[in-house]
Amino acid sequence: NTLGAGGKVFMLDTQPFHIPVTPGGRHLRFDIISTWGDPHYVGLSGVEIFDSNGQKIEIVYDRISADPADINILPDYGNDPRTVDKLVDGYNRTCDD
């Protein structure tokens, strides 16, 4: 179990799982169930996907989405650089806040 935002308790699956050596598909979905205390956003700086030959697959930023899209939907924001397109801009090691 883990304590999430708003005091909600989430049950974590503790059973071992198997990741296929070469998984296939057309869609990849991340369900992030907990943050580091922020009630709405998680600190994720990048996503990289590789094919069965170990070659990086280029991801076009307009093919990815988040809900909510970014912090700019909140009042008093509008120019915050933390947007979903940054997940595939190639800068995955960052310490920017």
N, C-alpha and C positions, 0 to 999 in steps of 0.2 A: 504494500500500500504506500501511497505517497500523498502528501497534502498539497493540493493545488491552490490556485488563486481563489479568493473568496472563501477559503476554508473547506472547499470541496475535497473529498477523499476519492482518489482514483485507484482502482484495483489494477495492479500490474501483473501481466502474465509472466509467471516465473518458470514456465515449462520451456525446455530447450526447443529451438526451432532450427529448420534446415534452410539455408539459402542455396538455391540452385547454382551450379557452377556457371552456367550461361543462361540466365533467365531471359525470357522474351516477352514482348508486348509492345503496345503503342502508347500506353498511358502510364505514368508513374505518379502516385499520389502519396503525399506525406501527411499523416495525421499526427500532429504534435500535440501531446496531451498535457504538457506542463511547461511552464516558463520559469525563469529565475525570479519570480515574484511579480512581474508585470502582469496586470490583469488582462491585457490584450495582445501583447507582442512578444516575440521570441527573438533572441539574438542568433541569427543564422546568416553567415557572411557569404556563403557560396554553395553551389551544387555542381558537381561534375559527374558525368555518366560516361562509361566506357563500353565499347563493343566487345565481342568475344575475342578479338585479336589484341585487346588492350589499347586500342586507339580511342582517343577522346571523341565523343560525339558532340558536335556543336549544337547548342540549344539557342533557338531564336527567342529573344526576350518577350516578344508579343504572343508567344505560345504558352506562357506560364501565367499563373494568376495566384492571388491570395485573397482571403476573406477575413477581415477587411483588407483592402488593397495596400494601404500604408497608413502611417501616422498623420499624413496630410489631410485626412478626412475629419480630424478633430479640430474643434475651435482653437484658435491661436496658433495653428500650424498652417503651412502652405508651401514652404520651401525646404522641408526636411529632406535630406538626401537618402534617407533609409527607405528605398523603394524596391519593389520586387525585381526590377530589371537588374539590380546590383547582384542578384544571385547567380547570374551567368555572365558577368562582365570580366571574369578572369582574375579578379583581385580577391582571392579567398583568404588570404592571411592578413588580417587587419586588426588594429586595436583602436580604431575610431569608435567614438561613442555615438 
